Amino acid sequence: MIRSASCRLVYLPLLLSGPVLSSFRPLFFVSAINPKRDLSFTVETAMKAPPVAKKVRHEMEMFADVRIDNYYWLRDDSRSNPEVLSYLKEENSYTDYVMAGTKDFEDQIYAEIRGRIKEDDTSAPIRKGSYYYYERTLEGKEYVQHCRRHLSNAEASPSVYDTMPTGPDAPQEHIILDENVKAQGQKYYSIGAFKVSPNNKLVAYAEDTKGDEIYSVFVIDAETHAPVGKPLVGVTADLEWAGDETLVYITMDEILRPDKVWSHKLGSDQSSDCCLYHEMDDTFSLDLQASESKKFLFVASESKNTSFVFYLDIFKQEDGLKVLTPRVDGMDTSVGHRGNHFFIKRRSDEFFNSELLACPMNNISETTVLLPHRESVQIQDVQLFKDHLAVYERESGLPKVTIFSLPVEGEPIRSLHGGRTIDFIDPIYSVESSESQFSSSILRFSYSSMRTPPSEYDYDMNTGISVLKKIETVLRGFDASNYVTERKWATAPDGVQVPISIVYRKNLVKLDGSDPFILYGYGSYQACIDPSFKASRLSLLDRGFVFAIAHIRGGGEMGRKWYENGKLLKKKNTFTDFIACAEYLIENKYCSKEKLCINGRSAGGLLIGAVLNMRPDLCKAAVAGVPFVDVLTTMLDPTIPLTTSEWEEWGDPRKEEYYYYMKSYSPVDNIKALNYPNILVTGGLNDPRVLYSEPAKFVAKLREMKTGDNILLFKCELGAGHFSKSGRFEKLREDAFTYAFLLKALDMVPAPGSGQD
């Protein structure tokens, strides 16, 4: 089962459009670099001075250490202070002014990126009961339609060769929900959950119209669209059906920590809902999942180091939640169900890469080890079926999927033997689990690489046959064979080997140190930033760029220890690993300092901020998206969302050792009078994960302290949150703007009228 967790994480604008959430787009060849340099940075900034934030002295003292924050006033939790909003608008206006000279070029890049998209398309249909469900996109429309078609032969056993009938003789398509209609009049619109009831008659969906990740849940009749009851308000996107007449959902406390799980009877008022559990410990947050068998709901209470699980029998809801795995400090569990057994993935300091257990439902203390702990292989996730088990693992920095057969339901489960591992074609790649039917022998998964568009496969777990069900269309002549992907290894200062994933267009790069280069990094929360495809990136690769991901410690690419050696009092390994990757690439002629750009987002923005302070000479340009840069101040304030739950990630600075360690790398606290490279910083006014004031303060202090003439821009989305704008084309605008900034910083913008694109 896949668990979610709140963190300063996720949408990676130069890396992914989201693992499975958004469309990926195809290629159009654009000729390479114009030797004529664009000098507009120097000229434009000479014409108009950047905004200067006023300074209001704010002292913060702890452990006899006094910090002065002159820009603390920029934090306004109401997001309504006229002076703050005016400053943000001034920054946006200045950014627009500086980039005005490349607006036509930015528009050209946007047209390129959008031109690769097959705008009218459908996702790979997934079979549920007597229907195929899928999403449709329409030409010119920002959002998806949620659709289904009736399955005329629903009694037939599923096959990997099944296709959804279309055409005049096929069952009629029914549009359940059109997000384009719902988004009319909204600056932001996002659906965080779309759940069909077990009998396929109702749909519950969670919508966010601000970007603050506080949702309202609506229930509608799937056929007539008629509303069922009143919406649930102020909830998370964690939502599951418990039968056909009950919804289970989660709400948050005043610091947006998911702390209560509720049961809601359709037609009743939300005020009468039953609270199933309230997590009082503010370092823990709740998560909700349905078992693959759809017979149980699992409620997990999780910190960054510990998790324990309750279960709710959907057919005995009157019994309430029952403990499945008890709370044990340092023990992390996630669970699934099949037949008369629960399956438990368990991690601790002793078995740090996890082991897989099974226990009978009538005696949960009687556990059997199915897959033992292995130091070189991490069990990342498991997916259960009636007769099979799919195990998602990581080895040597790459994911793999192994299939095991299970005994007949009701028989004892003693061990797993003879698993079949699925083969993948690229040397580096990404593979993700997708929704599959529990009762079938077909595993649906999503595969991509840095040169292979996202591809949905059905895999027959009995025969080992894979069938491609859908590959994202890339228009205008995209040919994967034009691109090369590589895995290299850099040596960190302590001798650890750090993997790097690289992609480039083989007929354009010279690999002599002269190629423009973008190095992306994240390195937090055990997140695995696997090498995957993004079609908009082709606008860089087809201009001769090399793109790479530094799989630095703090992430999870190399297993649990990789994460643990890049957090808490070892966090600086994340930054020095990234610097080591950059130096390796420079030494091996992939780029030079004058052609290197670095990029990271959210916790990856912290990475960029720290690296800029440590090595401002390392690169020519940097992009820090919604960056977590005011680490010490934020982690000292338990009223800020995520703070209490993340003391196990960054450390609790109320303890002196952590205070001084965090202060030594917190980007806002370490800005100096240095010649920083060209920098673009972004923020979102409604962001609940990284308050907009963090990048705002970072920019204000950089303006005050930095030397030299390199450009510093701040772009704050005033109608969005952590994940920027919500429309699929709006997100492409962000990519086009970022690319234009980087090309401008590298003096690669063609001169007007030069005839070069």
N, C-alpha and C positions, 0 to 999 in steps of 0.2 A: 504494500500500500504506500502511496506517496503522501508524505506529510508536508504540511505547509508550516512556515514559521515567519513571524514578523522580524524584519531586519532592515538595515539600511542597504538595500539590495535592488538589483534586478535589471530593468530595461537598459540594454547596453547599445547605445545608438550606433557605435561603429562596429559592433560585433554581431548582435542579433536583433531581430525585430520582435523577439519573444520566442521561446522554445517552440510552441505550437500555436500561438495565438494569432499571429498576423501573417499576411501574405508575404511571400518572398518573390523577388522579381529578377528578371533576366537581362541579357547583355547587348550592348551596342558599342561597336568599336569607335574609339575617339583617338585621334592622333596625339602624339606625345607633346613634349614641352616646347613652349615658345621661348626662344632665348632672350627676347625683349623683356626686361624686368618691369613689374608693376611697382611703382614707387609711391603708391597712394597712401600707404601707412604714414610715411614721413610727411607728405604734403598735407594730408587731411588733418592730422593731429596738430600740425603747426597752425592750421586755420581755426581750429576750435579746441579749446581746452576741455579736458574731461571733467565730469562733476567732482566736486570736493565735498565729502560728507562733513558736517560739522562735528566738532569734538566736544564730548561731554564726559568729563572725568568720572569714571566708575571704578571704585576700588574693591577688590576681592582678596581677602586674606585667609590663609590657612597654613598651619604649621609654620607660623612666623614668616611666611612668604607672601608678599603683597604683589598682586598683578593689577595692572591698570588697563582697563578696557574702555577706550574713548568712544567706541561705537556700539556699546551695549544698548543704547537707546533705539537702535534699529530693530530690535525685537519687539513686535507688537502681536500678541497672540490673537487679538481680535481682527487683525488684518484690515483695520479701518482707520488707523491714524493718518490724517491728511499729510503730515510732514513726511512720514515714512513712505507712503504711497507716492508722494511727489518725487522723493529721491529715487525710488525705483524706476519711475517713469523717465526721469532725467537720464539714468543709466541706459535705459532702453533706447532713448532718443539719441544719445551719444553713440551707442553701438550702431544704430541705423545710419547715422551720419558718417561714421568711419567706413562702414561697409557699402555706402551708396555707390562708390566708384566701381564696385564689383557686382552690383545688383543684376545687371544684364547677364553676367557670367554665372551668377548663382541661379538665375532663372533658366539658363541653358542647362546647367547641371540637373536642376529639378526636372526639366522636360526630358532629359536623358533617362533619369531614374524612373520617372513615371512611364516613359515609353517602353520600358522593359516588361511592364506589368500586363498580364491578360486581365483586364479590369472586370470582365464578366466571366466568372468562374464559379466552380463548386468544389467544396472539400470532398475528401473520400468518404462516401456514406458509411455509416456504422449501423449495423442491424440491432434493433432492440424490439423484442417481441415480434409483432406483426407489422413493423414499420422499418423503413430506412430513414435515418436522421442525418442531416447534413446542413452545411452553411453555404449560402450563395452570396456572391458579390456582384454588383451591377456596374455597368460602365458609368463613370463619373460620380458614383456614390461613395461616401466616406465609410459607411458602416455595412454590416452584414445583415442578411435575412436568415432567420432560423426556419428551416423547412423540413418536411417529411413526405414520404410517399408510402402508400400501403403496400405491403408485401403479400402478393396473392397466394404464394405457396409457402406460408409461414411454417407449415408442419415439416417441410423438407429439412434435412440436416444441412447446416452451413458448410460451404466449401470455399477454399481459397480462390476458386474460379468464378464464384458468384459475382454478378454485376447487377446494379440497380437498373431496372428497365426505364427507358426514356422514350420519347416519341409519342405519336398520336394514339397508339394502342396501349400505352403504359398507363398504370394508375395515375391519377391526376396529382400534380404537386400541390401541396398545401403549405402556405406560408403561415407559420405559427406566430412569429414576431418579426417585425421589420424595424431594426434599430434606426434606420434612416428616418422613419416617421417619428419614433420616440425622441430622437435627438433634435428635432426641429425646435428652434428657439433656444437651444442650449449651447453655451460656449464649450461645454465639456460633457461627454456622455460615454459611460463605460458600463458594460454588464459583467459583473464579477462571478455570477453563477447562473446557470440555466439548467434546471433540474426537471425532468419529466417524471410524473408519478408512476408507480409500478403498473397501474392499469392503462397507462398511456392516455388518460383522459384530461389530465391537468398539467400545467407547467407553472413552476415557481421560478422567478428570476429576480436577481438582486441588481439594482442600478445605483450608480453614483453619478451625480450631475455637477460635482465641484472638483473632483480629484483629491478629496480629503480621505477617501476610502471608508467613509461612513455611508452605509447602504440603506436603501428601502427595498423591501421584498414585496413583490406583487404576485398574486396567484390568478391565473386565467384559465378558462376553458380552452383546450388546445384546438378545438374545431371552431368554436364561435367567437373566441377572443373575449368573451364576457368575463368581467372581473368576478372573482370569488372572494367575498369578504373584503375587509379593509386591509391596506398594506401594513406590513410590519416596518417600523421605523427605527433608526438609530442602531442598526445591526451590522455585523460583519458579513463577508461573502461566504462564510462557512454555513452551509445550508444542506439539509438532507431530508428526504421523505422517510417517515416511519409508518409504512403502510400507505393507503390511498387518502387518508383523512387527517393525517397529522404531519406537521413539519417540526423538525428540531433545528434550532439556530443558536447563535452565540452573540452576546452583546459585550460591550467594552465599558471600562470604568472611565473616570475623568482624565486619565492619562492615556486613553485609547489602548489599554491592555485588555485583550479578550479574557474576561474573567467569569462570565456566567453562561451556562447552557440552559436552554429553555425548550419546553414542549408546547406546541401551539395546535389546538384543534381548529380545523377550518370552520369559519363562520363565527368564531368566538372573538371577543375583544382581546387585544394584546395585553391589556392590564390584568386579565384573568389567567394568563399563561403560567404554567408550572415551572418553577426553577428546579432543574434536575441536579445542578451542582454549582457551587460558588467557590472559586479558587481565591483564597484570602492572601496567599503569599505573593507579594508584588514582584517577585523575581520569576514567577511562572505565568504562562499564558496557555489558553485552551485551544485545542484543535479538534475538529470533527471529521470523521470519515465513515462511509458506509462500507461494510464488508463486500467483497466481490460476490458473495453468495446472496447479498441483499437481505440476509436474515438478521443481521446485527448492525447496530451503530456503535462505533468506538469513539470515546471521548478521551483524548490524551491531554494531560497537564504537563507542560514542558518548560524547562529552563534550557540554557545553552549546554548543560552538562548532564541533566537528569530528566527522565520522563517516565510517567506511570500512566496506566490505561484502565478505564472503566468500559464496561459493555452494557448495551441496552438490547434486550431481546425484543425485536419488533412485534413478536406475537404474544409477548407477556409484558407489555409496557407498564402495567400496573405494578410490576416488581421494581421499577426504577433502575438506576444505574447500579451495577455490581463491580467490585474490584476484580480485574483480571491480572494485572501486574502491580504489585505494591510499590509504594514510594521508597526507594533506597538511594541515598545520596551517591551520585556518580554512576548510577545504573540507568541506561537509556534503552527503552523498549518501544517497539511498534508491533502491531498484531494484525492477523488476518484469520479468516474462518473458512473451513471446508469440511463437509460431512459432520462427524462427531468430534472434530479436533479444532482447537485453536493453534495457530502457528505464531511463534514469537521470535522476532529478530531482536537480539539483545547485545548491548555493548557496555563494556566497563573498562577500567584501567587494565584489567587482566586480559580480557579479550577485546582489545581496542579496535580491531577491524570487524568485529561483530561475529556472532554465531547464530545459527538458526535452530530453533527448538520446536517441538510439537508437544501438546498435552491434551488428554481427553477432556471434553467439556465437563464431564461429571467428576473430574479430579484434576483441577488445574495445577496442583502442586507436583503431579507426577509427570515430569518433563523428560523428553528424549531428545538428544542432540542429533539433528539431521545433517547439518553442515557444521563442522567444527571451525573454530577460529584458525585463521592462517595469517602469518605476519606479512606475507607479500600480496595477499588478495583481500580486498575489502568487499563485504556484502553491502551493497548500497540500497537495494530494494528487492522485494519479492512480489510476485503476482500469481494469485491462485486461480486454478480452474478445477472443474469437476474431476478430471483425470490427470492433470498435469500441474507442474509448478515451474514458473519462469523466474530465474534468479538473475538480477542485474548486479554485476560485480565490476570492480576496477582492478587492473593489474598493469604495472609499468606505465601508469599515467593514462591508460586508455580504458574505455568501458567495454564490457563484453556481456553477452546474454547466454545463459546456459539453461537448457530445458531438461526437466526430470519427469519421469512417469511416476504416478502415485498409485498405491494399491486401491482396490475397490473400496468405496465408501463403507465405513463400518469396520473394516479390518484394521488391525494395529499398524502403526507407522513406526518402523524401527530405524531406518537409515535411508540415505539416498545414494544410488550408485548409477554409473553409466550415463551421466548427463551428456547431452549433445550441445555443443557450443556453436552458435550461428557464426558463419564466416562473413566478413565485410571486405569490401574491395579496396578502399583507400588506406594509405599508410597511417593517416590520422583522420579522425572522424568523430561524429557525435551520434549517439543513439538514445532515444527516449521511449518510455512505455506510452502506449496509447490505450484508449478504452477498448476493451475486448469483451466478448460474451463469456460469462463464467461457464455455461453449460456446453460450450463448444470446445473443439481441439485446435482452434485458430487463435494465434497470437498476433495482434496488430501492434506494430512498432513504427516509429518515425526515425529515419536515417538521413544524415547529410554530412558533407565534409566542406572544407573551405572552397572546393571547386564543384561539389555535387549539390544541386538544389534539394530542398527537403522532399523526401520521398516516403510515402506511406506503403508499408508492406503487410501482407497477410502471410503468416508462416504456419504451415501445417505441422503441428507438434508430433504427429504420428509418423509422417513420412519425411520431414525435413525439407519439404518443397516451399520455396518462397515465391510469391507472386506480387509484382508491383501493382498497387491499386491506384496510385496517384503520385505524380511528380509535379512540383510547381513549375508552371510554364515560364520560360524566360525568352522573351521575344527578341527580335532583331539579331538573329544569327549567333546566339550564344553557343559556344563549343567548349565543353569542359576540358578537352585535350589541349587547349591553348594554355592551361594553367598548371603550375607545379605546386605541390604541397610537400613540405618537409618537416621532419622533427629533428631539432638540434638540442644540444645540452650545454648550458653555461655553468661555470664553476663559481659558486658563492664564496664569500670571504672565508667561511668555515669549512670549505671543501665539498659541500653538498652540491650534487648535480641537479640543476633546475631545467626542466623541459621547456622548449620554445616551439610553438607551432607557427609555420611560415607558409605564405602563399604569394605567388607573383605570376605575371604573364611572361612566359618564357621567351617570347620574341621581342620583348621590350626592355628587359632589365639587362644591365651589364655586369652586376655583382663585382664592381671594381671600386666601391665606396662612393660612387656618384649618384646612386639611385635614391630618390625620395622614399622615406620609410615612416610607417606608423607602428608604434609598439603599444599594445593595449595591455592593461593589467587590472586585476581586482584583488584577490588575495585576502578574503575574509569569510567568516561564517561557514567554512568548509564547503563553500560553493565551488562547483566544478565548471570552469569556463571552457567547455570542450570546443574544439575547432569545428565550426559549423558555417553554413552558407549565409551570405547576405547579398542580395543582388545589387543593392545600391552601392556596395563597396566596389563593384566593377567599374564605376566611374573614376575611382582612384587607380585600380589595377591597370586599367586601360590607358592611363596617363603615365604609366611606368613606375607606379608605387609598388613597394613591397609592404605587405601587412603581416604582423605577427602578434601572437598572444604569448605573454610571459606567464607560465603556470607557476606562480610564486607561492611560497609557503603562507599559510593562512587560508588558502583554498583547500579543496579536498581531492585534487586530481591524483595525488599519490598516496591516498589513504588517510586514516585518522591522525597518525603522527605528523603528517605533512601540515595538517590544520593546527594541531596543538603546538607545533614549533613555530607558528606565526601568529600567536595570540598572547594576550596578557603580557607578562614580562619578557616575552620573546617576540613582541610585535615588530620590532625593528628589522627582524629577518625578512619580513615582507618587503620592506623598502630597499634593503641592501641586495636582496635577490633580484629585484627589478633593475637596479643599477648594474648588477653583474650581467644580466641579460643584455642590457643596452651596450655595455662595454664589449661583450663577446661579439655582438653583431657588428660593432664598429671595427674591432680588431680583425674580423673575418670578412671585411669588405662588403658587407650587406648594405652599409650606409656610412655616413660620417656624422659628426655632431651638427654640422651645418645643414644636413638634410634629414635629421631625425625629429619626428614629432611623437609626443607621448600623450596617452589618453586613458582616462579612467572615469568611472561614474559612481556616485554614491559613496560606499566605502572605498571604491576604487578612486574616487575623487580625493579622499584622505591620502591614499597612496601618492597621487600626483602632487598634492600639496606638500607632503613630507619630502618627496624627491626634489621638488623645486627648491626647497630650503636647503637641503643637503648638497645638491649638485645643480645649481642654476646654470652651469656651463654645459650640462649634459646634452641639451637639445636646442633646436631652433624654435619650437613652438610646443605648447601644451594646451590640452582641453581638459577641464575639470567640470564634469557634469554633476549637478546637484550635490556638491561635495560635502562630506562630513569632515569639516575642517576645524571646528571649534570644539575639539574633543574634550578638553579638560572642563571647560565651563558647562558643557552639556551633560557630561557624566557626573558632575557635582549637583545637578538639579533634578531631583526625582519627580518634579512636576512635568518634565518634558517627556512626550511619548517615547517609549522604548528604553529610556534610561535604566530603570530598575531591572528590566529583563536582560540588560546587556552588561551588567557588571561582571558576569561570567565570561563575556567575550573580550572586553577591553580592560577590565579591572575596576575596582571600586576606589576612586581617588580620595575617599574619606579616610583611607589608610595611607600613611605617609609614603610607603615604598611605591605604591601605585601612583600617588599624586605626582611625585617627582619624575617617575619614569614617563608618565603620560605627558607631563609638561615638556619633557625633553624632545618630544616629536610632534606634539599637537601643532598643526600648521599655523594657525592664527598666532600662537604664542611664540613662534620661532621665525617670524618675518624679520628680515634684517635689511640693512642698506646694501643691497646686492643688485647686480645687473641681471635681472630675471629675463627669461626669453619672452617671446610673444605668447600671451595667455588669453584664452577664452574661458569664462566661467559662466555656468548657467544655474538657474534656480527656478522653483515653482512656488508661487505665493501660498497655495493651499497644501503644500507638501507636509504630511504628518510624520514622515520618516526622518527627513533632514529639514529642520526649520529654514525657511528662506533667508533668515537673518544670518545664518552661518556663511553662505557664500557672499552675502552682502557685506558683512564685516571683513571677510577675507580680502575682498576687492578694495574696500575703503582703506584698510591698513596697508595693502600693497601699494596703492596710489601714494600714500603718505611716505612710505619708506624706500621704495625701489629707486634704483639709479638707472641711467641709460634711457634710450628713446624707444625701446620696444613697446609694442602696443599691449594694452590691457583692456579687455572688453567684458562687460557683464550683461547677460541677457536673462531677464526674469519674466517667466510666463505668468501673467497676472490672473489667468483664468484656468490654471491647471495645477497639478500636484507633482508627485515624485516622478511620474512616468510621462511627463510632458503632455502635449496635446493628444486628444483621443482619436481623431480621425486618421484613417490609414494614409491619406495623402498629406494631411497636416504633419504627420511624423516624417514623411519624405522631405518636406520643407526644412525640417530641422537638420536632416542629414545634408541637404544641399547647402544650407547656411554654414554648417560646420566644415564641409569640404571646401567651400569658397574661402573661409577663414584660413584653413591650412595651406591651400594653394597660394593665397595672398602672402602669408608669412614666409613661404618658400620662394617668393618672386616667380611664381609659375602661372600667373594669370596672363593670358594672351593680351597683347596690346589691341585696343579697339581698331577694327578694320584690318587686322593683320591677316585675316583669312584662316587663322589657326583656331581650332576648337580646343 
